[in-house]
Amino acid sequence: MKQSSSATDPFGQNTIKLISNVCFSVFVFFVLLFTVIAITYQPPDPWESSRALAKAFTAVEKATFKTDTSILKTGEDISLSSPVESPAFSFVPITEDSIDKSEGELRNVTLKSGCVDGDSVNCSDPRVLIAIERFNLKTFKSIAFLDYQSPVSGSKPDECDVAWRFRNKREKSWRKYRDFRRFRVGFGSDCSYKVIHAGRWHSGGNARRPRIVNGTRGSRAGPRARIAPPVRDEDINDTIPVLGSDAAFRNGRYLYYSRGGDYCKEMNHFTWSFLCAVGEAQYLNRTFVMDLSMCLASTYTQSHKDEEEKDFRFYFDFEHLKEAVPIVEEGDFVKDWRRWDKTHKKNKIPVRKVRDYKVTPMQLRKDKSTIIWRQFDAPEPENYWYRVCEGSSAKYIQRPWHALWKSKRLMNIVSAISGDMDWDFDAAHVVRGEKAENKQLWPHLDADTSPDALVAKIQGMIKPGRRLYIATNEPFYNYFDKLRPHYKVHLLDDYKHLWSNVSEWYNETTLLNGGQPVDFDGYMRVEVDTEVLYRSKIRVETFYNLTNDCKDGVNTC
């Protein structure tokens, strides 16, 4: 009996060991699987997944981005969240309830009697403003009205001019815009006020804020009226931040990028690379040293040559950028750096020079140097900024899309165009240009966007008689004439006065450019076209509605 028991013991022990080994192996397998998932998982970017963004922006052929340059998206377009509010720019839109409350406070005020339309109107009467607020709320449903100024008299006894600030409900930023219109005010049967007619965009000139001429507020009459005197949008503050004292400079931590192959590339390439650099600065918890001088790619210039010395602030909202991320301007930064090293020869600024983009942000995370200086001296495409954010770095660097908005000065033009169409219009995005000429990649695009084809296809999607804005890269203004019998056609060139030498945009950009006039270039046209397109009620797209050709060429659908 003892021998039999001893014979069976090794078998039982081996079985237990086998089971324990299998369980341990299964445990190790799941641990490894979980580790791999944890390492490779990457949360989505604010717009869409990182892989989708990479596919959209980094399709590189012959060292250039092959993307649609007729549409330009920035942070205020691609945010999926509700409008972003800055504490300094918070707002409460005017609603029917707030209007009813204001009207209720005036119910005990006696109305005059025996009034008829055409009688003189007391524009300062609070009930006039209430009537205008109610009219605007009913008429302009796509607008959020933020605040009004007190109405003033118009050019006739029954006219009142009113100014207000607003935002478009489709815009995802907190930016405010201004309009001032002239209203013809009449009377109801009980002598209450009513709006009989509303003027067009910016028609209420008496309610316009006074211009500043030679440091004093003055009228627009006289010889100066031919060219608009200097005026600045009070909501724009794109002054360059300064570091201040030497101590503040020395105690800072900076990420400095030298110019690379991205310089003079198209807008999508620029934004993809620029936001990579700013994203690395955020990851390293450093202030980004920014060169405000841009190069305009030949795609967007009248000379068809690359043009340097273009100010970043012509195209993007620098005020919002410097509020969203720590920024310092390169020129002042270099001056402060040289001054410190000159006066502290034995205690110069510690600098870490990084000459290869393959040195990852993760490797620089613990670097104590005051300045990390990335240098991009290799040949293209090895000298592109966005290479820093490729590979394993993509898991750590998040591009701050929310920080990059279009210029408020250009957005004022967008509001002027949309307001001129009373915020009630449809739009067609008609892509032609070089794509229509390239029959190998887009064999049907030219024919599908011909004048006759546009009439037939757009009529099937937009009701005749509507205002139709056409965002296009077609250079010939009369190309869309066959649509005019069916629609009230508007093109960007119909609004040249908004950037002419008698415009506010002209004066503001001239002041920003040291007194030198600024061209309204192709970058700006694309930005304005894009934003007006987004504000339409119905939008017809070239590669989804007008043609079956693929957006990026044959076999890319």
C-alpha positions as CSV (number, residue, x, y, z in Angstrom):
1,M,0.0,0.0,0.0
2,K,2.8,2.5,0.8
3,Q,4.5,1.7,-2.5
4,S,1.3,2.4,-4.5
5,S,0.8,5.7,-2.8
6,S,4.4,6.8,-3.5
7,A,4.0,5.8,-7.1
8,T,1.0,8.1,-7.7
9,D,2.4,11.2,-5.9
10,P,4.8,12.3,-8.8
11,F,1.9,12.2,-11.3
12,G,-0.3,14.4,-9.1
13,Q,2.5,16.9,-8.5
14,N,3.3,17.1,-12.2
15,T,-0.3,17.7,-13.1
16,I,-0.5,20.6,-10.6
17,K,2.7,22.0,-12.0
18,L,1.4,21.7,-15.6
19,I,-1.8,23.5,-14.7
20,S,0.0,26.3,-12.9
21,N,2.4,26.8,-15.8
22,V,-0.5,27.0,-18.3
23,C,-2.3,29.6,-16.1
24,F,0.9,31.6,-15.6
25,S,1.4,31.6,-19.4
26,V,-2.1,32.7,-20.0
27,F,-1.6,35.5,-17.5
28,V,1.6,36.6,-19.1
29,F,0.0,36.6,-22.5
30,F,-2.8,38.9,-21.4
31,V,-0.4,41.2,-19.6
32,L,1.6,41.5,-22.8
33,L,-1.5,42.0,-24.9
34,F,-2.7,44.8,-22.5
35,T,0.7,46.4,-22.6
36,V,0.8,46.5,-26.4
37,I,-2.8,48.0,-26.5
38,A,-1.8,50.6,-23.9
39,I,1.3,51.6,-25.9
40,T,-0.3,51.7,-29.3
41,Y,-3.6,53.3,-28.3
42,Q,-3.8,57.0,-29.0
43,P,-6.9,59.1,-28.2
44,P,-8.5,61.1,-31.1
45,D,-7.5,64.7,-31.9
46,P,-10.2,67.4,-31.5
47,W,-11.1,67.3,-35.2
48,E,-10.8,63.6,-36.1
49,S,-8.4,60.7,-35.5
50,S,-4.7,61.3,-35.8
51,R,-4.4,58.7,-38.6
52,A,-7.2,60.5,-40.6
53,L,-5.5,63.8,-40.1
54,A,-2.2,62.4,-41.2
55,K,-3.8,60.9,-44.3
56,A,-5.4,64.3,-45.0
57,F,-2.3,66.5,-44.6
58,T,0.8,64.4,-45.0
59,A,0.3,62.8,-48.4
60,V,3.7,63.9,-49.6
61,E,4.7,63.7,-53.3
62,K,8.0,65.3,-54.5
63,A,8.4,66.9,-51.1
64,T,5.1,68.9,-51.2
65,F,1.7,68.4,-49.7
66,K,-0.9,67.2,-52.3
67,T,-4.0,68.7,-50.7
68,D,-7.0,70.8,-51.8
69,T,-5.8,74.4,-51.5
70,S,-9.2,75.8,-52.3
71,I,-10.5,75.1,-48.7
72,L,-8.6,76.1,-45.6
73,K,-9.7,74.8,-42.2
74,T,-8.4,76.1,-38.9
75,G,-9.3,75.7,-35.3
76,E,-12.6,77.5,-35.3
77,D,-13.8,75.3,-38.2
78,I,-12.8,71.9,-37.0
79,S,-13.8,72.1,-33.3
80,L,-16.6,69.7,-32.5
81,S,-17.4,71.4,-29.2
82,S,-19.7,74.3,-28.6
83,P,-18.4,77.8,-29.1
84,V,-15.3,78.4,-27.0
85,E,-15.7,81.2,-24.6
86,S,-12.8,83.3,-23.1
87,P,-13.6,84.7,-19.7
88,A,-12.8,88.1,-21.0
89,F,-15.2,87.7,-23.9
90,S,-18.2,85.9,-22.4
91,F,-21.6,86.8,-23.7
92,V,-25.3,86.2,-23.1
93,P,-27.3,86.4,-26.4
94,I,-30.5,88.4,-26.4
95,T,-33.6,86.3,-26.5
96,E,-37.4,86.7,-26.7
97,D,-37.6,86.3,-23.0
98,S,-35.1,89.1,-22.3
99,I,-37.0,91.4,-24.8
100,D,-40.3,90.6,-23.1
101,K,-38.8,91.4,-19.8
102,S,-37.6,94.8,-21.0
103,E,-41.0,95.5,-22.6
104,G,-42.7,94.6,-19.4
105,E,-40.8,97.2,-17.5
106,L,-42.3,99.9,-19.8
107,R,-46.0,98.8,-19.7
108,N,-46.9,101.6,-17.4
109,V,-45.5,104.2,-19.8
110,T,-48.4,106.0,-21.7
111,L,-48.3,105.8,-25.5
112,K,-49.0,108.9,-27.5
113,S,-52.2,108.9,-29.6
114,G,-53.1,109.9,-33.2
115,C,-49.9,108.6,-34.8
116,V,-49.5,107.5,-38.4
117,D,-46.6,106.1,-40.4
118,G,-44.3,108.8,-41.5
119,D,-44.6,110.8,-38.3
120,S,-41.4,111.8,-36.5
121,V,-39.9,109.1,-34.3
122,N,-38.1,109.6,-31.0
123,C,-35.3,107.2,-31.6
124,S,-34.1,107.5,-27.9
125,D,-37.4,106.0,-26.7
126,P,-36.5,102.5,-25.3
127,R,-39.5,101.0,-27.1
128,V,-37.9,101.8,-30.5
129,L,-34.9,99.6,-29.6
130,I,-37.3,96.8,-28.3
131,A,-39.1,96.9,-31.7
132,I,-35.8,96.7,-33.6
133,E,-34.5,93.9,-31.3
134,R,-37.7,91.8,-31.9
135,F,-37.5,92.4,-35.7
136,N,-33.8,91.4,-35.9
137,L,-34.4,88.2,-33.8
138,K,-37.2,87.2,-36.2
139,T,-35.4,88.1,-39.4
140,F,-31.8,87.0,-38.8
141,K,-32.2,83.5,-37.3
142,S,-28.6,82.5,-37.9
143,I,-27.3,85.4,-35.8
144,A,-26.8,85.6,-32.0
145,F,-27.3,89.3,-30.9
146,L,-25.1,90.2,-28.0
147,D,-25.7,93.9,-27.2
148,Y,-27.1,97.0,-28.8
149,Q,-26.2,100.7,-28.6
150,S,-28.9,103.3,-28.1
151,P,-30.6,104.2,-31.5
152,V,-29.9,107.6,-33.0
153,S,-31.7,109.6,-35.6
154,G,-31.3,108.6,-39.3
155,S,-31.6,110.9,-42.3
156,K,-35.4,111.2,-42.1
157,P,-37.8,111.9,-39.2
158,D,-39.0,108.3,-39.2
159,E,-35.6,106.7,-39.5
160,C,-33.4,105.4,-36.7
161,D,-29.8,104.1,-36.9
162,V,-28.8,101.3,-34.6
163,A,-25.4,99.5,-34.0
164,W,-25.0,96.1,-32.3
165,R,-22.5,93.3,-31.7
166,F,-23.2,89.8,-32.8
167,R,-21.8,86.4,-33.6
168,N,-22.9,83.9,-36.2
169,K,-24.3,80.7,-34.7
170,R,-22.2,78.6,-37.0
171,E,-19.0,80.0,-35.9
172,K,-17.4,78.0,-33.1
173,S,-15.3,80.9,-31.6
174,W,-16.3,83.6,-29.1
175,R,-15.4,86.4,-31.5
176,K,-17.8,89.4,-31.8
177,Y,-18.6,91.4,-34.9
178,R,-20.3,94.8,-35.5
179,D,-23.2,95.9,-37.7
180,F,-25.1,99.1,-37.9
181,R,-28.3,99.5,-39.9
182,R,-30.9,102.1,-40.7
183,F,-34.5,101.3,-39.9
184,R,-37.7,102.9,-41.0
185,V,-40.0,102.9,-37.9
186,G,-43.8,103.2,-38.0
187,F,-46.7,102.8,-35.6
188,G,-49.2,100.1,-34.8
189,S,-52.9,100.8,-34.2
190,D,-52.2,101.6,-30.5
191,C,-49.2,103.8,-31.4
192,S,-46.7,101.1,-30.5
193,Y,-43.5,101.1,-32.6
194,K,-42.9,98.7,-35.4
195,V,-40.2,98.2,-38.0
196,I,-41.4,98.9,-41.6
197,H,-38.2,98.5,-43.4
198,A,-34.6,97.5,-42.5
199,G,-31.6,98.8,-44.4
200,R,-28.7,96.7,-45.7
201,W,-25.4,95.8,-44.0
202,H,-23.7,98.9,-42.5
203,S,-26.4,101.2,-43.8
204,G,-26.9,103.1,-40.5
205,G,-23.9,105.4,-40.7
206,N,-25.0,107.7,-37.9
207,A,-24.7,104.8,-35.4
208,R,-21.2,104.0,-36.6
209,R,-18.5,104.6,-34.0
210,P,-16.5,107.8,-34.8
211,R,-13.2,107.3,-36.6
212,I,-10.0,108.5,-35.1
213,V,-8.3,111.1,-37.4
214,N,-4.9,112.4,-36.3
215,G,-5.6,111.5,-32.7
216,T,-9.1,113.2,-32.6
217,R,-12.5,111.8,-33.4
218,G,-13.9,113.4,-36.6
219,S,-16.4,113.1,-39.3
220,R,-15.9,111.5,-42.8
221,A,-16.8,114.7,-44.6
222,G,-14.3,116.8,-46.6
223,P,-11.4,115.7,-48.7
224,R,-10.3,113.0,-46.3
225,A,-13.5,111.1,-47.1
226,R,-12.0,109.8,-50.4
227,I,-9.5,107.6,-48.5
228,A,-10.7,106.1,-45.2
229,P,-8.7,107.5,-42.2
230,P,-7.0,105.1,-39.9
231,V,-9.3,103.0,-37.8
232,R,-8.7,99.8,-35.7
233,D,-11.1,97.1,-34.7
234,E,-11.3,97.6,-30.9
235,D,-11.6,93.8,-30.4
236,I,-8.2,93.1,-32.0
237,N,-5.1,93.1,-29.9
238,D,-2.3,91.5,-31.9
239,T,0.5,93.4,-30.3
240,I,3.7,91.4,-29.8
241,P,4.3,90.2,-26.2
242,V,7.7,91.1,-24.7
243,L,9.7,89.3,-22.1
244,G,10.4,92.3,-19.9
245,S,13.5,92.1,-17.6
246,D,16.6,90.1,-18.1
247,A,15.7,88.0,-15.1
248,A,12.4,87.1,-16.7
249,F,14.2,86.0,-19.9
250,R,16.8,84.0,-18.0
251,N,14.3,82.2,-15.9
252,G,12.2,81.1,-18.9
253,R,12.4,77.9,-20.9
254,Y,12.2,78.1,-24.7
255,L,11.8,75.9,-27.8
256,Y,13.3,77.6,-30.9
257,Y,12.9,76.2,-34.4
258,S,15.1,77.4,-37.2
259,R,13.6,77.7,-40.6
260,G,13.3,74.5,-42.5
261,G,12.0,73.2,-45.8
262,D,8.4,74.2,-44.8
263,Y,9.2,77.8,-45.6
264,C,7.4,78.9,-48.7
265,K,5.2,75.8,-48.8
266,E,1.4,75.9,-49.2
267,M,-1.0,76.7,-46.3
268,N,-1.9,73.1,-45.3
269,H,1.7,72.2,-45.1
270,F,2.5,75.3,-43.1
271,T,-0.3,74.7,-40.5
272,W,0.6,71.0,-40.1
273,S,4.2,71.8,-39.4
274,F,3.6,74.9,-37.3
275,L,1.2,73.1,-35.0
276,C,3.6,70.3,-34.6
277,A,6.2,72.8,-33.4
278,V,3.8,74.4,-31.0
279,G,2.6,71.0,-29.8
280,E,6.1,70.0,-28.9
281,A,6.6,73.2,-27.0
282,Q,3.5,72.4,-25.0
283,Y,4.7,68.9,-24.4
284,L,8.0,70.2,-23.1
285,N,6.3,72.9,-21.1
286,R,8.3,75.6,-22.9
287,T,7.5,78.9,-24.6
288,F,7.6,78.7,-28.4
289,V,9.9,81.2,-30.2
290,M,7.9,82.3,-33.2
291,D,8.9,83.9,-36.4
292,L,6.0,86.2,-37.5
293,S,7.5,86.6,-41.0
294,M,6.0,84.1,-43.4
295,C,6.7,83.2,-47.0
296,L,3.7,83.2,-49.3
297,A,3.8,80.2,-51.7
298,S,3.6,81.0,-55.4
299,T,0.3,79.2,-55.6
300,Y,-1.4,82.2,-53.9
301,T,0.6,85.2,-55.4
302,Q,-0.2,87.4,-58.4
303,S,3.4,87.2,-59.4
304,H,3.3,83.4,-59.4
305,K,6.5,83.5,-57.4
306,D,7.2,82.9,-53.7
307,E,6.9,86.1,-51.7
308,E,8.7,86.6,-48.4
309,E,8.2,89.1,-45.5
310,K,4.4,88.3,-45.1
311,D,3.2,88.9,-41.5
312,F,1.5,86.0,-39.8
313,R,-1.1,88.4,-38.5
314,F,-2.4,89.0,-42.0
315,Y,-3.7,85.5,-42.1
316,F,-4.2,84.2,-38.6
317,D,-5.5,85.5,-35.2
318,F,-2.3,86.2,-33.3
319,E,-4.3,87.5,-30.3
320,H,-6.0,84.2,-29.8
321,L,-2.8,82.2,-30.4
322,K,-0.8,84.1,-27.8
323,E,-3.7,83.6,-25.3
324,A,-4.0,79.9,-26.1
325,V,-0.2,78.9,-25.9
326,P,3.0,80.6,-24.6
327,I,4.5,82.5,-27.5
328,V,7.5,84.9,-27.8
329,E,8.4,86.7,-31.0
330,E,11.7,85.6,-32.6
331,G,13.2,89.1,-33.2
332,D,12.9,90.3,-29.6
333,F,13.9,86.9,-28.3
334,V,17.2,86.9,-30.2
335,K,17.9,90.5,-29.1
336,D,17.4,89.5,-25.4
337,W,19.5,86.4,-25.9
338,R,22.4,88.4,-27.4
339,R,22.2,91.1,-24.8
340,W,22.3,88.6,-22.0
341,D,25.3,86.7,-23.4
342,K,27.1,90.1,-24.0
343,T,26.6,91.3,-20.5
344,H,27.1,87.9,-18.8
345,K,30.1,86.5,-20.6
346,K,30.9,84.0,-17.9
347,N,27.3,82.9,-17.4
348,K,25.9,82.6,-20.9
349,I,22.5,81.1,-21.7
350,P,22.6,77.3,-21.7
351,V,21.6,76.1,-25.2
352,R,20.9,72.5,-26.4
353,K,21.3,72.4,-30.2
354,V,19.3,69.6,-31.8
355,R,20.3,69.0,-35.5
356,D,18.3,65.8,-36.2
357,Y,14.5,65.5,-36.0
358,K,15.0,61.9,-34.9
359,V,15.9,63.2,-31.5
360,T,12.4,62.8,-30.0
361,P,10.5,65.2,-27.7
362,M,10.5,62.4,-25.2
363,Q,14.3,62.5,-25.1
364,L,14.2,66.3,-24.5
365,R,11.6,66.2,-21.8
366,K,14.1,66.4,-18.9
367,D,16.6,68.7,-20.5
368,K,17.4,71.6,-18.3
369,S,18.8,74.0,-20.9
370,T,17.2,77.4,-21.1
371,I,16.9,77.1,-24.9
372,I,16.3,74.0,-26.9
373,W,17.3,75.0,-30.5
374,R,16.1,72.6,-33.2
375,Q,18.0,73.2,-36.5
376,F,16.7,71.9,-39.8
377,D,19.7,71.9,-42.1
378,A,19.2,68.6,-43.9
379,P,17.8,68.4,-47.5
380,E,14.1,68.1,-48.1
381,P,12.1,66.3,-46.9
382,E,14.3,65.6,-43.9
383,N,14.2,69.3,-42.9
384,Y,10.4,69.5,-42.5
385,W,9.2,70.6,-39.0
386,Y,6.4,68.1,-39.0
387,R,8.9,65.2,-39.0
388,V,9.5,65.9,-35.3
389,C,5.9,64.6,-34.7
390,E,6.1,61.4,-36.7
391,G,6.7,57.9,-35.5
392,S,6.7,57.3,-31.7
393,S,6.4,61.1,-31.1
394,A,2.9,61.0,-32.5
395,K,1.7,59.3,-29.4
396,Y,2.8,62.2,-27.2
397,I,2.5,65.4,-29.3
398,Q,-1.0,66.8,-29.8
399,R,-1.4,69.5,-32.3
400,P,-3.2,72.5,-30.7
401,W,-5.8,73.1,-33.4
402,H,-7.9,75.1,-31.1
403,A,-5.1,77.8,-31.0
404,L,-5.1,78.6,-34.7
405,W,-7.9,80.8,-35.9
406,K,-8.2,82.9,-39.1
407,S,-7.5,86.6,-38.8
408,K,-10.2,88.7,-37.3
409,R,-9.7,91.3,-40.0
410,L,-10.5,88.8,-42.6
411,M,-13.4,87.5,-40.6
412,N,-14.8,91.0,-40.6
413,I,-14.8,90.8,-44.4
414,V,-16.6,87.5,-44.1
415,S,-19.3,89.1,-41.9
416,A,-19.6,92.0,-44.3
417,I,-20.2,89.6,-47.3
418,S,-22.6,87.4,-45.3
419,G,-24.4,90.5,-43.9
420,D,-24.8,92.0,-47.4
421,M,-26.7,88.8,-48.3
422,D,-28.8,89.2,-45.1
423,W,-27.3,85.9,-43.7
424,D,-29.8,84.1,-46.0
425,F,-28.0,82.5,-48.9
426,D,-26.9,79.2,-50.4
427,A,-23.4,78.4,-51.8
428,A,-21.6,76.3,-54.3
429,H,-17.9,75.4,-54.0
430,V,-16.7,75.1,-57.6
431,V,-13.1,73.7,-57.9
432,R,-11.6,74.3,-61.3
433,G,-8.1,75.8,-62.0
434,E,-5.3,73.3,-62.5
435,K,-7.5,70.3,-61.5
436,A,-9.9,71.0,-64.4
437,E,-6.9,71.2,-66.8
438,N,-5.5,67.8,-65.6
439,K,-7.5,65.3,-67.5
440,Q,-5.4,62.4,-66.3
441,L,-6.3,62.8,-62.6
442,W,-9.7,64.4,-63.1
443,P,-11.1,63.3,-66.5
444,H,-14.6,64.6,-66.0
445,L,-14.2,67.7,-63.8
446,D,-13.9,70.3,-66.6
447,A,-17.1,69.1,-68.3
448,D,-19.0,68.5,-65.0
449,T,-18.3,72.1,-63.9
450,S,-18.9,73.8,-67.3
451,P,-21.5,76.6,-67.3
452,D,-24.3,74.5,-68.7
453,A,-23.6,71.6,-66.4
454,L,-23.6,73.9,-63.4
455,V,-27.0,75.3,-64.3
456,A,-28.5,71.8,-64.7
457,K,-27.0,70.4,-61.5
458,I,-27.4,73.4,-59.1
459,Q,-31.0,73.8,-60.1
460,G,-31.7,70.3,-58.8
461,M,-30.3,71.2,-55.4
462,I,-31.0,74.9,-54.8
463,K,-34.3,76.7,-55.4
464,P,-34.3,79.3,-58.2
465,G,-34.3,82.9,-57.1
466,R,-32.1,82.3,-54.1
467,R,-29.0,84.3,-53.3
468,L,-26.1,82.0,-54.5
469,Y,-22.5,82.6,-53.3
470,I,-19.9,80.8,-55.5
471,A,-16.6,80.0,-53.8
472,T,-14.2,79.2,-56.6
473,N,-10.7,79.3,-57.9
474,E,-12.0,80.0,-61.4
475,P,-10.2,83.2,-62.6
476,F,-12.8,84.4,-65.1
477,Y,-15.5,86.5,-63.5
478,N,-18.1,86.0,-66.2
479,Y,-17.7,82.2,-66.1
480,F,-20.9,81.9,-64.0
481,D,-23.1,84.2,-66.1
482,K,-25.5,81.4,-67.2
483,L,-26.5,81.0,-63.5
484,R,-27.6,84.7,-63.2
485,P,-31.0,84.3,-64.8
486,H,-31.8,81.7,-62.2
487,Y,-30.1,83.0,-59.1
488,K,-28.8,86.2,-57.5
489,V,-25.2,85.3,-58.0
490,H,-22.5,86.6,-55.7
491,L,-18.7,86.2,-56.1
492,L,-15.8,87.3,-53.9
493,D,-14.8,89.9,-56.5
494,D,-18.2,91.6,-56.1
495,Y,-16.9,92.8,-52.8
496,K,-13.5,94.3,-53.8
497,H,-14.5,97.5,-52.0
498,L,-14.0,95.6,-48.7
499,W,-10.2,95.5,-49.3
500,S,-9.8,98.5,-51.5
501,N,-7.8,101.6,-50.4
502,V,-10.9,103.1,-48.9
503,S,-11.6,100.1,-46.6
504,E,-10.9,99.5,-43.0
505,W,-9.0,96.3,-43.8
506,Y,-6.7,98.3,-46.0
507,N,-5.9,100.8,-43.3
508,E,-5.5,98.3,-40.5
509,T,-3.1,96.0,-42.5
510,T,-1.2,99.0,-43.7
511,L,-0.6,100.2,-40.1
512,L,0.4,96.6,-39.2
513,N,2.8,96.6,-42.1
514,G,4.7,99.7,-41.2
515,G,2.8,102.0,-43.6
516,Q,3.2,99.8,-46.6
517,P,0.0,98.6,-48.4
518,V,-0.8,94.9,-48.3
519,D,-2.1,92.9,-51.2
520,F,-5.3,90.9,-50.8
521,D,-3.6,87.7,-51.9
522,G,-4.7,84.2,-52.7
523,Y,-4.3,83.0,-49.1
524,M,-6.8,85.6,-48.0
525,R,-9.2,84.8,-50.8
526,V,-9.2,81.2,-49.8
527,E,-9.8,82.0,-46.1
528,V,-12.7,84.4,-46.9
529,D,-14.3,82.0,-49.4
530,T,-14.1,79.1,-47.0
531,E,-15.8,81.0,-44.2
532,V,-18.6,82.5,-46.3
533,L,-19.1,79.0,-47.7
534,Y,-19.6,77.6,-44.2
535,R,-22.3,80.2,-43.4
536,S,-24.6,79.2,-46.2
537,K,-27.9,77.5,-45.7
538,I,-27.4,74.9,-48.5
539,R,-23.9,74.0,-49.7
540,V,-23.1,72.3,-53.0
541,E,-19.6,70.7,-53.2
542,T,-17.7,69.9,-56.3
543,F,-16.5,66.4,-55.5
544,Y,-19.7,65.3,-53.8
545,N,-22.4,66.9,-55.9
546,L,-21.1,68.2,-59.2
547,T,-18.7,65.4,-60.3
548,N,-18.0,61.7,-59.8
549,D,-14.3,62.4,-60.1
550,C,-12.3,61.6,-56.9
551,K,-11.2,64.6,-54.8
552,D,-7.5,63.6,-54.9
553,G,-7.5,62.2,-58.4
554,V,-8.2,58.9,-60.1
555,N,-8.6,55.8,-57.9
556,T,-8.5,57.9,-54.6
557,C,-12.2,57.8,-53.8
